[in-house]
């Protein structure tokens, strides 16, 4: 019975990964054909229409949190907690694979698409290619895998709700901040969410499959 439930879960995880890959492919196709300008312009106008000194400072702070200097620090802290406190050493590998793999995938995708950054109302200067958003991929990888790893260590439903709410808020806020600062198109952010979600799903699916095979071998 337990194996049946696990197989159903793995099948659903695979289908979710497939769906995310198809959605990313659709967004990427629209970006490459330049058929998504209406989507980008509408959201940029709405987000940047609320510009204020306070929002600019908050967006800049969020951008720093999702930077390549901060994410590795948070990853190391989480890895040390998993290894020394929770004694879940295989989960450290999952953590590093999810976050590190997302960063590598972002680099590959940016070189493939080579989309220039927005030239509309730039609040903060940024270099490199635009699609998909590296910050968006980083926060999905980081907070997504932390939710997965910490879920079973939180006993109360309220605690789990807080965990998911905080992670979701950080992911959404980061995407909005990058759009607000004028360093990414909304389609860059959406593409980053989908690409990193796909990679996160692949990592979790692989991990669960590995654990299932290992448990079966022990029996």
N, C-alpha and C positions, 0 to 999 in steps of 0.2 A: 504493500500500500504506500509506504514511504517512497519507494523508488518510482512508483507511478506518479506521485505528486511532483517529485523532482523532475521527472521527464517532461511533465506538462509545463513546469516552470521554465525549464531550459528551452523548450519549444517556443513558448511565449517570448522569452528573452531574445531568441534568434529572430523571431518575426518582428519584434520592436527594432532590432538592429537593422533589419532589412528595410523597414519602413523609413527609418531615419536616413539610411543611405539613399533611398529613392528621393526623399524630400530634399536632401542636400544636392543631389544630382539635378533636380528640377531648378533649384535656386541658382546653382552654378551655371546651368544652361542659359537661364534668363540673364544672368550677369554677363556671360561671355557674348551674348547676342545684343546686349544693351537694351533689353526689353523690360527693365525693372525700374526705370527712372521715376515713373509715377509713384511707385511705392516709396522709394527713397526720399523724393522731394516732399511728399505729404508728411511723412513722419519727421523729417528734419525741420520742416517749418513749424510743426506742433511743438517739438521738444525744445528747439532753440528760441521759440517764441516766449518762453518763460525765463529768459536770461536775466540774471541778477548777480551781484558780487558774491552773495552767499552761496548760490547754486554753483557758481564757477569754482569757488574754494572747495565745496563739497565734492564736485566732480573731479577736481584735481587730486584730492585726497584718495578717492576711490580708485582713480587711475594708478596712483602709486601703490596701493594695496595689491592691485593685479599685475604689477610690473614684474619683470624678470628678476629683479633684485629681492622682492618680498616673497613671491611664491615658493622659491626653493627653501627659504628659511622656514616657512610654514610647513612645507613638506617634510623637512628634516625633524621639526618639532613633533609632528604627528607620527613619523616613523619611530622616533625614540620612545614615544608614549606607547605605541603598539608593541614594540620589542621588549622594553624593560618593565612596563607596568602591567599591560594586559597579557604579555607573553605569547602574543599571536604573531609568530615570526613569518609565517607564510603570507600573512596579510600585509606585511611590510613590502614584499615583492609586488603584490597587487597594487598597493598605493603608488609605488615608484613607477610601475608599468603604466598605470592610468594617467598619471600627471606627466611623466617624462615622455610617454608615447604621444600624448596629446600635443606636446610642444614640438616634437619631431614631425608629426603629421601636419601641423600648422606651417612649418617651414617648407615642407614639400609642396603643399597646396598653394602657398603664396608664390613659389617659383613657377608653378604650372600656370596660374592664372595671371600673375603680374598686373594686377589692377592698381591703377594710380589712386592715391588718396583723394578725398573730396577737395574741391577748390572753392567751396561755398562757405562763407563766414567761418573762418578758422580761428578758434579761440586759443588752441594750443598746438604748437608745431610738433610734428611726428615724422619720422623717416621710415623708409621701407614700403613694401607693398601693402595693400589694404584688405584684400579678400583671401581667406576669411579672417575675422578679427582674432588676433592672438590673445588679447585680454579676455575676450568672451570664451574662447576655448579653454584658457587656463582656469577661469573660475568654475566652469562646468566640470572640468576634470577634478579640480581640488575639492569643491564643496559636494559634488555628486558622489565621489568616492568616500568622503568622510561620512556622509549620510548613510551610505551602505554599510560602512565598517562599524559605525557607532549605534546603528539601529537596534541590534540585539542586546546592547549593553545598557539600554534605557528601558526600564521596566514599565513606566507609566505612559498611558496614551497621551497625556498632556505634554510630557517631556518629548515624546516623539513628534508631536505636532509643532512644538517650539523649534525642534531641530530642523524639520522640513521647512518651516516658515522662514527661519533665519537664513538657511541656505538658498532658498528661492529668492528672498529679498536681495541677497548679495549678488546673485546671478543677474537678476533683472536690473538692479541698480547699476551694476558695472556696464551692462550694455547701453543703458540710457546715458550714462556718463560719457562714454566714448562717442556717442552720437552728438551729445550736447557740446562736447569740446571740439567738434568738427574734424575729428581724426579718422572717423569711420562712417561709411554709409550704413543705414539700417540693414540692408541686405548683407553687409559684411558681418554684422552682429548675428543676424539670423543664421547665416551660413556657419559661423563659428559655433553657435549653440548646437546645430544639427551635426556637424562634423565631430565635435567633442562628445556629444551624446552617443553617437554611433561608436566611437572608440571606447567610451566608458562601458557601453553595453557589451562590446566584444570582450573586454577585459574581465568583466563580471561573469559572463557566460563561460569563458575559458577557465576561470578560477573555480566556478561551481562544478564544471565538468571534471576538472582535475580532482577536486575533493571527493566527488562521487566515485570516480574510478579507484581512488586510494582507499576509501572506506570499503568498497566492494572487495578489494584485494586483501584487506586485513581480515575480513570475514572468511 
